[in-house]
């Protein structure tokens, strides 16, 4: 969804218009290459994942490819086809409008994926999950309306009439990303058990979600600010062209990072396990089942440590499975 563009003169610089768009295409192509590598890694390392996860990855990389083709056509049209025609730069080419469709679909798919994580970890909180879903649906509706209205425009200057809608789309998307990341981090922070192994796992997960959610949020905010501050340029496009790639890489990183976060090399079973009470209730005592009276203190302490270690490992596996693998009943 590009911003607006004033009619350039014969000698006007194109740094903040076509130059910004070209930078966006270059960085988008780099991120697309990373997505392809991550996709190949996913299918080679997690062949036992559920079919819906594999389908989600396939759909994400497909829409990523479609978007890459659209923006490549856009930059080729302006810089090559219309090289000697200054008026071409002021007219809207169809591909720069419809590229918003695959970006919107990718963003919605990934946000819904993380919303399922919030739903499971929040013990199926209708209020929290419902709020996130409302933002996702509102963003999708606004995006669809924007595409229809933009296709009726002929020049970038005409897009000034729907600038409030463009700003709303970016604001809603950023709000959804921040809410998802904040919800996951807060829930995980409250789930610490006091066991060093489990707490270390949770800390890693919090750090992971902050970083993955932060990238998409910052990109959306960057697009929002550039549109609000400099609406007569295409600086906005350099941000927006990369948002879909960041969503795709965020999804793939969350799936491919399961073994790394867990600290083991074997594949994680695709079936979703419920989070044990030891994780959700820090006050519970997971080692109590292993306590045996009438034994020496030394033996009792050793047994307790073994049981705690086993419970901690089970909590770690359950956390990773819950965060990375939605159950069939959840979709």
C-alpha positions in Angstrom: 0.0 0.0 0.0 2.2 2.9 -1.2 1.7 6.4 0.1 1.3 9.4 -2.2 3.7 10.8 -4.8 3.8 14.4 -6.0 4.3 15.0 -9.7 8.1 15.0 -10.3 9.7 17.6 -12.4 12.3 16.8 -15.0 15.3 17.1 -12.6 13.6 16.2 -9.3 15.5 13.6 -7.3 13.8 10.2 -6.9 15.6 9.2 -3.7 12.5 9.4 -1.4 10.1 8.0 -4.1 11.4 5.3 -6.5 14.6 5.1 -4.5 12.7 4.1 -1.3 10.6 1.6 -3.2 13.7 0.0 -4.7 15.3 -0.3 -1.3 12.1 -2.0 0.0 12.2 -4.5 -2.9 15.9 -5.3 -2.3 15.4 -5.9 1.4 12.2 -7.8 0.7 14.1 -10.1 -1.7 16.8 -10.8 0.9 14.1 -11.7 3.5 12.4 -13.9 0.9 15.6 -15.8 0.4 15.8 -16.4 4.2 12.2 -17.6 4.1 13.0 -20.1 1.4 16.0 -21.4 3.3 13.9 -21.7 6.5 11.1 -23.5 4.6 13.5 -26.1 3.2 15.0 -26.6 6.7 11.5 -27.0 8.2 10.4 -29.7 5.8 13.7 -31.6 6.1 13.9 -31.4 9.9 10.2 -31.8 10.9 8.7 -34.4 8.5 6.4 -35.7 11.2 4.7 -32.4 11.9 0.9 -32.4 11.5 -0.5 -31.7 8.0 -2.1 -28.4 9.0 1.3 -27.1 10.1 2.9 -28.1 6.8 0.0 -26.6 5.0 0.4 -23.3 6.9 4.1 -23.2 6.0 3.3 -23.9 2.3 0.6 -21.2 2.2 2.9 -18.7 3.8 5.7 -19.2 1.4 3.3 -19.3 -1.5 1.9 -15.9 -0.7 5.4 -14.6 0.0 6.3 -15.6 -3.5 3.3 -13.9 -5.0 4.1 -10.7 -3.2 7.7 -10.9 -4.4 6.5 -11.1 -8.0 4.1 -8.2 -7.6 6.6 -5.8 -6.1 9.2 -6.9 -8.7 6.8 -6.1 -11.4 6.1 -2.7 -9.8 9.7 -1.6 -9.6 10.4 -2.9 -13.1 7.5 -0.9 -14.5 8.6 2.4 -12.9 12.3 2.1 -13.4 12.6 0.2 -16.7 9.4 0.3 -18.7 8.7 4.0 -17.9 12.3 5.1 -17.8 11.9 8.0 -20.3 8.4 9.0 -19.2 8.3 11.1 -16.0 4.5 11.0 -15.9 4.6 7.2 -15.4 6.0 7.9 -11.9 2.8 9.6 -10.9 0.4 6.9 -12.1 -0.6 3.9 -10.1 0.3 0.5 -11.6 -2.0 -2.4 -10.7 0.7 -4.5 -9.0 1.5 -1.9 -6.4 -2.1 -2.2 -5.2 -2.8 -5.9 -5.3 0.5 -6.7 -3.6 -1.3 -5.7 -0.4 -3.5 -8.9 -0.7 -0.7 -11.5 -0.2 0.8 -9.3 2.5 -2.5 -9.1 4.3 -3.2 -12.9 4.0 0.3 -13.7 5.3 0.0 -11.4 8.2 -3.5 -12.7 9.2 -2.3 -16.3 9.0 0.7 -15.8 11.2 -1.2 -13.6 13.7 -3.9 -16.3 14.0 -1.2 -18.9 14.5 0.1 -16.9 17.5 -3.4 -16.3 18.7 -3.9 -20.0 19.2 -0.8 -20.0 21.4 -2.3 -17.2 23.5 -5.6 -19.1 23.7 -4.0 -22.3 25.0 -1.6 -20.6 27.4 -4.2 -18.3 28.8 -6.4 -21.3 29.7 -8.8 -20.4 26.8 -9.4 -16.8 27.8 -12.3 -15.6 25.7 -11.7 -11.9 26.5 -8.0 -11.9 25.6 -8.2 -14.1 22.5 -11.4 -12.4 21.4 -9.8 -9.0 21.5 -6.8 -10.2 19.4 -9.2 -11.8 16.9 -11.3 -8.6 16.6 -8.1 -6.6 15.7 -7.1 -9.2 13.1 -10.5 -9.3 11.5 -10.8 -5.5 11.6 -7.4 -5.2 9.9 -8.4 -7.7 7.2 -11.7 -5.9 6.5 -9.9 -2.5 6.3 -7.3 -4.0 4.0 -9.9 -5.4 1.7 -11.7 -2.1 1.5 -8.4 -0.2 0.9 -7.6 -2.5 -2.1 -11.0 -1.9 -3.7 -10.8 1.9 -3.2 -7.2 2.1 -4.3 -8.0 0.3 -7.5 -10.4 3.1 -8.4 -7.7 5.7 -8.1 -5.4 6.5 -11.0 -2.6 8.6 -9.4 -0.7 8.5 -6.1 -2.0 11.9 -5.3 -5.5 10.4 -5.4 -4.6 8.1 -2.6 -4.5 11.1 -0.3 -8.2 10.7 0.0 -7.9 7.3 1.7 -4.8 8.1 3.9 -6.8 7.8 7.1 -7.7 4.3 6.1 -4.1 3.5 5.3 -3.0 4.8 8.7 -5.7 2.8 10.5 -4.6 -0.4 8.8 -1.0 0.0 10.0 -2.1 1.1 13.5 -4.4 -1.9 13.9 -1.8 -4.4 12.7 0.9 -2.9 15.1 -1.6 -3.1 18.0 -2.4 -6.8 17.3 1.3 -7.6 17.1 2.1 -5.8 20.4 -0.9 -7.4 22.2 0.1 -10.9 21.0 3.7 -10.6 22.1 2.9 -8.9 25.4 0.3 -11.5 26.2 2.6 -14.4 25.6 5.4 -12.8 27.6 3.2 -12.0 30.6 1.6 -15.5 30.6 5.0 -17.2 30.4 6.5 -14.9 33.1 3.6 -15.9 35.5 4.2 -19.6 34.7 7.7 -19.8 36.2 7.9 -22.7 38.6 11.0 -22.1 40.6 12.8 -24.9 38.9 16.0 -23.6 37.3 15.6 -25.7 34.1 12.0 -24.8 33.5 12.6 -21.1 34.4 15.5 -21.0 32.0 13.3 -22.5 29.3 10.6 -19.9 29.9 13.1 -17.1 29.9 14.3 -18.3 26.5 10.8 -18.4 25.2 10.1 -14.8 26.4 13.2 -13.6 24.8 12.2 -15.4 21.6 8.7 -13.9 21.4 9.9 -10.4 22.2 12.4 -10.5 19.4 10.1 -12.1 16.8 7.1 -9.9 17.7 9.3 -6.8 18.0 10.5 -7.0 14.3 7.0 -7.0 12.8 5.8 -4.4 15.3 8.7 -2.0 14.6 8.2 -2.4 10.8 4.5 -1.6 11.1 5.2 1.4 13.3 7.9 2.5 10.9 5.5 2.4 8.0 2.9 4.2 10.1 5.2 7.0 11.1 6.7 7.5 7.6 3.2 7.7 6.2 2.0 10.2 8.8 5.1 12.4 8.6 6.0 12.2 4.9 2.8 11.2 3.1 4.0 12.8 -0.2 6.9 10.3 -0.6 7.2 6.5 -0.9 9.4 6.0 2.1 6.4 4.1 3.5 6.8 1.5 0.8 10.3 0.6 1.9 8.8 -0.5 5.2 5.6 -2.0 4.0 7.2 -4.2 1.4 9.1 -6.0 4.2 6.3 -6.6 6.6 5.0 -9.8 4.9 8.5 -11.2 4.9 8.9 -10.6 8.6 5.7 -12.3 9.4 6.7 -15.4 7.3 10.2 -15.5 8.9 8.6 -15.1 12.4 6.4 -18.2 11.8 9.2 -20.3 10.4 11.6 -19.3 13.1 9.1 -20.3 15.8 8.7 -23.7 14.1 12.3 -24.3 13.4 13.5 -23.1 16.8 11.8 -25.8 18.8 14.8 -28.1 19.0 17.1 -25.2 19.7 15.0 -23.8 22.5 14.5 -27.2 24.0 18.2 -27.9 23.8 17.8 -31.3 22.2 18.3 -32.6 18.6 15.4 -35.0 18.3 12.1 -33.9 16.6 9.3 -32.8 18.9 6.1 -34.7 18.5 3.4 -32.8 16.8 0.6 -33.6 19.2 -0.2 -30.8 21.6 0.2 -31.6 25.2 -1.7 -29.7 27.9 0.5 -27.6 30.1 1.0 -29.5 33.4 -0.1 -27.9 36.6 3.5 -27.6 37.7 3.9 -24.9 35.0 0.7 -23.0 35.5 0.7 -23.2 39.3 4.1 -22.2 40.7 2.8 -23.0 44.2 2.3 -26.7 43.4 5.0 -29.1 44.5 5.9 -31.5 41.7 8.3 -33.4 43.8 5.8 -34.4 46.4 5.0 -37.7 44.6 8.6 -38.8 44.9 8.8 -38.3 48.7 9.2 -41.5 50.7 9.0 -41.4 54.4 11.0 -43.7 56.6 14.2 -43.2 54.5 17.3 -41.4 55.3 17.5 -37.7 54.6 20.3 -38.3 52.1 18.2 -40.7 50.1 15.1 -38.5 50.3 17.0 -35.5 48.9 18.5 -37.5 46.1 15.1 -38.9 45.1 13.5 -35.5 45.3 16.0 -34.0 42.9 15.5 -36.8 40.4 11.8 -36.3 40.5 12.1 -32.6 40.1 14.4 -33.0 37.2 12.0 -35.4 35.5 9.1 -33.0 36.1 11.1 -30.1 34.9 12.0 -31.9 31.6 8.3 -32.8 31.2 7.3 -29.1 31.7 9.9 -28.0 29.1 8.6 -30.5 26.5 5.0 -29.5 27.2 5.8 -25.8 26.9 7.6 -26.1 23.6 4.9 -28.3 22.2 2.1 -26.0 23.4 3.8 -22.9 21.9 4.8 -24.5 18.6 2.1 -27.0 17.7 -1.6 -26.3 17.8 -3.9 -29.2 18.4 -6.3 -30.4 15.8 -9.2 -29.4 18.0 -7.8 -25.9 18.2 -8.0 -25.1 14.5 
